[in-house]
Amino acid sequence: MRFSLWGIASFVVGAVMCLAKAESTSYLVFVSNERSGDVSVIDGATDDVVATFKVGKRPRGIRATPDGTRVFVTLSGSPRMAPGVDENRAPADKSADGLGVIDPMARKLIDRWHVGSDPEQFAISKDGKFAFIANEDDASALIVDLNSGQPRGKVKVSAEPEGVGVNPTNGEVYVTCEEKGEVFVIDPSQQRVIAKIDTGGRPRSVAFLPNGSRAYVACENGAYLALIDARSHQLSSKIQLPTGSLPMGTAISKDGNELYVSTGRGNAVAVIDTQKNEVATTIPVGNRAWGIALDPSGSKLYTANGASNDVSVVDVKSRKELRRIKVGDGPWGIAIVTAAK
């Protein structure tokens, strides 16, 4: 087979263009700012804030649909209070409760749906059709149709539901409940609880291995991760974190070999080796790291630092914080949207 110089040159140019196109895939980082009632948008290519817009009272949990066409954020009219404080001293504005709908390309709020009482964290089904929302002061998980915004069911759990995760293989929904230290496993199709797992330690969030075999639950008060066998719905073990850790958010690597845990006022990210189920290292970040997420390539990690009003950017390979990005007041959650420019 013979090739002309022109043919070879065309092939090289085409290959370079394809590579450039692949590398041009960019992403946006959406940060919910609880105290200032807005969302900051960071361009992942430059790590600069490119937009900030109002969404409502106390935006916390924030997630993007799998196709990246919409971002949702929970809003709450309940005042910020420590556990056990008399709610009568600070009445809630229930009209402010809802799920904000964001157009990520326009970078603005386009709708708000009423989705129960004091919604906090939530997860989205793998097909992007439903959201499972923890209603903190209603001890329930609400199932919401993301096409219509209408509730499709409600499952009772226990007091102070917080973290929500969806098993990537079988679609089971895990809801962490802080007050009694319990995790409820819900079958979303039957809309019923199929298991309850006692973890203790005020569980805050849950992350699954990519194959769905194990779940890791961040338990704030115990400074540990509860490791759950997701097939038997049994507590397998507890992974102790460094002294001073108040584990909050969790994010799993694409290959499932590492788990990243924000440690709240421990001001660090703990890196867990999921083969050994032990702490590999810790990475210092900003003050009161809470929300946490990986970029699409898995090479950079972002943490929402609620007390220092910034977002840490961490290089996963070197285990170093690259920079901090100033955002709004009280950054809480992080969602990442991939978009080709």
Disulfide bonds with the S-S distance in Angstrom:
none
